[in-house]
Amino acid sequence: MAGCAGLGGGDEDAGPAAVTVPGDATCDVCGMVISKHPGPSSEVFYEGQTPNGHANPARFDSTWEAFQFDDEHEDWTRSSFYVTDYSTVDYEIRTDGGQRLISRHVEASSFAPAESVTFVAGSSVVGTMGADLLAFTEESDAESFRSEHGGELVTLDAVTPTLISQLGK
C-alpha cells in the first residue's frame, strides 16, 4: 500500500477533520447504507476529488473496504484517513445468525486518524462486511480485545493488500 504513507492528521499538515457520517450515506465500495449496519466505519478525504460523485469524504461501512478503495485510487492525493476508534466509544458486541457483531459509530467524535491506532485484524468479532480491522487508539485496549476475541495486532504500515484480501470473509 504505497499510498498509506504520509496520511493526514499530523499537527502541521493536518487535513480536514473527521465528520459525522450522514444517516443516508452509502458505502463508496458496496453501496450499503452505512448507519443501518454494524461494524467499523471509515472516511477518507481526497484533495480535489468527488468520490463516487459526492463531496468529501469517501465513506465506508468497513475499514478493509476503505483500504481497498484507497489502494485503487493511489493516484489521488489523500489528506486525511479516519477509522472508528473503539477505545473512545461504548461499543457493544451482539450475536446475530451465529456471528458476533460489533456496534457501528458514525459520529465525528468516534473517529481517529488511521496512523494513530492499533488494529485488531481478523478477530472473531465481525462487521457488516465480515472480518475486519478494528481500531483502538489505546494499544492496551487492542491487546485486551485480541486476548478475548482473537486476531492479530497490526499498525498502519502492516496493512497490506495481502492482509486486506484475507478480510471480509
Salt bridges, closest charged atoms under 4 A:
ASP28 OD1 - HIS54 NE2 2.83
ASP70 OD2 - ARG78 NH2 2.60
ASP96 OD2 - ARG94 NH1 3.25
GLU148 OE2 - HIS149 NE2 3.72
